[in-house]
Amino acid sequence: MIQELDALDQRIVAALQVDGRCSWRKMADVLGEPERNINRRASALLDSNVIAVSALPGNHPTALVRAQCAPGTVRIAATALANRPDCIFSYALTGGADCVAEFEVTSGDLSRLVLDELPATVGVARFWTDPILRYYRTVREWRPGILTEREAVGLSDGLPGLPPEQERSKMRPFSALDEKIVAALQVDGRVGFAELARLTGASEATARRRVDWLLRDGGVRLRVVVDPACLGLPTEAMLWVKVHPARVDHLARGLIASPWVRYAAALAGEFQFVANVTAPDEAALYRMVTTAPWVDDVTAIETDIVLQAAKRSGRLLG
């Protein structure tokens, strides 16, 4: 069973959610803690794999796959989907679908995925594929309400802003060096520039410059991979929402006002909207899906509890 972290560890995780490459000195200054405490606690969290900082390119089209599985194969199917290099996350669920996974896809990839590869996946008996039309929040933007606004601003000072959604599709392709740097950042988002230079064969100055471009303009995002239970939010669910198309934006704005919402997107398919949400317990989740103001825009909602995550933010889990 995953244990909830203490208050300081949670604040360190929340700080890394703002800036995954934040120096321990800056974090200590903003959080008002001795630097040695931050260094010791943060290093322990990273070394023990309780959390990880990982890079994820964000300039590819994506789609969600909901799958029903043959009896006794849910864990096998969720793991098989997670093991694909194009899979971003894979969760086993309660509800109408036994598991859900998100994939990076191009138009050609989508055809192969739907027509050839998913039908051949062990355990998958039936599936639905829903292309993502627009993100309203990704896990990169998730702020679970642990830090004060002033602390979040202090940590984000000097960070590059996210490019507008319409600009992401216009980003130029990665160079061979960029691909090597992204691969290293996917393993360790906090890898030092000297080590990056050694791994890629570039100079340290070049590695620094390319990392800056990738994080500022190149569509690469750093994410903290952490189980929400570590942050006091052990109840996790996928919300599949039907809403009139003209109300999708309004619903999205209301929903992402909550710090419990990790991920939210508009879909093509049976449901117009999906959200990955967390809560302290089932009672809080119930209140969220029945009494929150955004519920007024909903015509139907399916709530599936996340039973187990096989992959988060492109990183396989034990």
N, C-alpha and C positions, 0 to 999 in steps of 0.2 A: 504493500500500500504506500502511495506517495505521501510524504510528510509535508505539511505546511512549513515554509521557512519562517524564521523569526523576523522581526520588524526591520532590522538593519539589512539583512540579506535581501528582503523584498525590495528595499529602497535601492540597493545596488542593482538588482535585476531591472527595476524600473528605470534607473539611470542609463543602463546599457540599452534599453529599448529606445531611448531618445538618441543616444550616440554610442553605437557598438564599439567604436574605437577610441572612446573617451579615455584620456589619461587618468591614472589613479589620483594624481595630484589635483587635477581639475575637479574630479568627482568629489574628492574629500573637501575641497573648498566650497563647492556648491551645497553639499549635504551637511556641512558643518561637523565632520568627523575627522579624527586623526588619519593622516595618509597611511600609516602603517596598518591601521585597522581595516581600511578599505582594501589595501593591497592583499592582506592576509585572507580576508573573507572572500573577496572576489576571486582570488587565485584558487581557493579551495572549491568554490562553486564550479569554476571552469575545469579544474583538474579532475574533479569527481564526476564530470559529465551531468551534473544536476541541471546545468544550463550549457548552452553553446552559442557562440556568435557565428553566424554563417551568412554568406552572400547568396543572393538569388537574382539572376537577371530578370528584369521586369518588362522587357520590350517584345514579348511573344504573345500571340493569341492563346487563349486558354479555354478549357471546357471542363465541366463537371460530369462525372459518370456515377450514376446511382445503380447499384447492382443487387439483384437478388441471387442468392447462392443455393447450391444443393445442400441438403441437410448435412450438418457436421463439417462444412467446409468454409465457414465464414472467415475464420482466422487465416486459413490457407489462402483464400482468395484475396483478402485485404493485404496480406504479405506479398503475394504475387504482384499485385498492382503497385505496391510500394517499391518493389525492387526494380521497377522500370525507371530508367534514367530520366524520362520525361515526366515522371510523377512528382508533384509538389507536396501533396499530403494524401494520406489514406487512413480512413477511420472505419472501425466496425461500429454498427448502429443498432438501435432498436427501431421498430416501425416498419413501414412498407418496404424500404430498401435495407438490405443487410449491411452494406458498406457503401462508402462514397469516397471518390478520389478525384483530385484535380490534376489535369494534364496540360502541359504546354503543347500547342498544336499549330501547324500551318494547315492550309486547305488540303494539301496532299496527305499530310500526316493524319488529319482527321478522318479522311476516307479509309486509310489503312487501319487506323485504330478501331473504327466502328465496324467495318466490313470484314476485317480479317483477324485482327489481334485480340480484341475483347472476346469474340466468340470462342477463341482458342484458349482463353485463360482458365486455368484449373479452378474449378469451383463455381465459376460464373454461369448461372443458368439463364438469366434474363437481365437486361440492362437498358438504361435510358441515358442518352448523352445530351447535355444542355450547354451549348456554347455560352460563354460569358460575354455579355454585351458591354458592360461597364462596371468598373469597381467603384464603390463608394468608400470602402475601407479595406485595406489589406492588413495582414498581421504586422507589417512594417509600421503602420500608423497607429496600432493599438496602444492606448495608454490606460492602464487599469485603475487609475485614480489613486495611486499610492503616493505620488509626489505632489507638492503644491505647484500651482501655476508658475510661481516665481522660480522654483527649482528647475522645472522643465524648461523655462525660457533660458535660465543660466546655462544649462547643459547644451541647449541647442544653439547658443550664440556662436555665430560663425559657420554653422553647418549649411551646406547647400540645400536649397529648397527642392522639393519634388517638381519635375517638369510637368507641365499641363498634360492631361490625358491625351489630347490630340497630337502632342509633340512626340510622344513615345514611339509612335509608328514611323516617325521621320528620322529616328536616330540612325547614324551610319553604322554599318556592321563592325563587329569587333575585329581588330587585327589579330595576327597569330600571337603576338605578345599579350594583347588584352585577354585572349582566351586562356593563356597560361596563368595570368594574374587572377582571373575570375575563378579558375579551378583551385588555385591556392586559397583564395578567400572563402570558397565554399567549404573547404576543410577547416580553416581557422580564419574567421573574419577579423581577428586581431593580430594576424601575423605581422611581424615587424618588417620595415622596408629593407633592412639588410638581408633578412632571410628571403624576402621576395626576390631581391636581386640575385641571390644564390640559386633560387629555384628556377628562375626564368632566364638567367643569363644576361639580364639588363643591368645597367648601372643603378645604384641606389637612387640617384636623382631622377632617373627615368621612371623607375618603379613608383616613386613618390608622385611624380607628375601624372602617370597613367591612372593610378588609384584615385587621385583627386578628380580626374576627368570622368572615370567610370562612375564614381559616387555622385558627381555633380550633374553630368549630362549624359552619361552612357547607359542609364537605365538599370544599373546594378544597385540593389538595396541590401543593406545589412539588417538581419533579423536576429532576435534572441529566441532560440529554441528552448521553450520552458513549458512544462505541464502547468496549466492554469491552477491545478490543485496546490502547487507550491506557493501560489500567491493568494491562497485563501478562497479560491473559486473552484471547488471540486466538481460542481455540476456543470457539465458541458453539453451543448445540444446544437443540432442543425435545425434551423427553421426554414421550411419550404412554404413560401407565401404566394397566394393568389391575390392580385390587386388590379384594379382598372389601370390600364397603361398610363392614363393621364395623371394618376396619383402615385406613380412609382417614385418620382423625385421627392414628393412631399413625405411619403412614408420613409424613404431613406434618410432624409434629414432628421426626422424624429427618432428613428431607430439608432443612428450612430451618435446621437447625443448621449447615449448611455455608455459608461466606461466598461460595461460588461460585454459589449459587442466587439469581438475580435476581427470580424471579417464580414463584409456585406457587398452584394453584387446584384446587378440586374441580369436576368437570364433570357435566353430564347428557349422556349419549350413549354411544358405543362404549367410550370410555376414561373411567375414573372420576377421573383426576387428570392434570394437565399441569404441567410445570415448564420454565422457560427457565433454562438453566444455562450457566456459563462455566468455562473451565479453561485452564491454561497451555499445554497441548498435547493431542493425541489420546490419548496414553498415559495422561495423568492423567484424561481423560474416561472412558476404558475402565475404569480402576480404580474410578472413582466409580460407574459403573453395574453393576459386577460384584461389588465387595467391600465397599461401604459397608453399615453395619448395616441401613439401611432397605430394602435390596434383599430381605431375608427376607420382607417383606410383599407383594412383587410377584408376580403370577401371569404377567404378560407386559409387555414394555416395547419401545417403538419409539423409536429415537434418530435424529432428523433434524438434520443439521448446517445451521446458518444460513449461507447463501452470501452474502447481501447484505440489508441493511436499507434499505427505501424510506422508512420512517417509524418514529420512536421517540417514545413518550410524547406523541403528538399533534403532533409536529413533523416536517415533511417534510425529508428529507435530500437533499443534492446528488447 
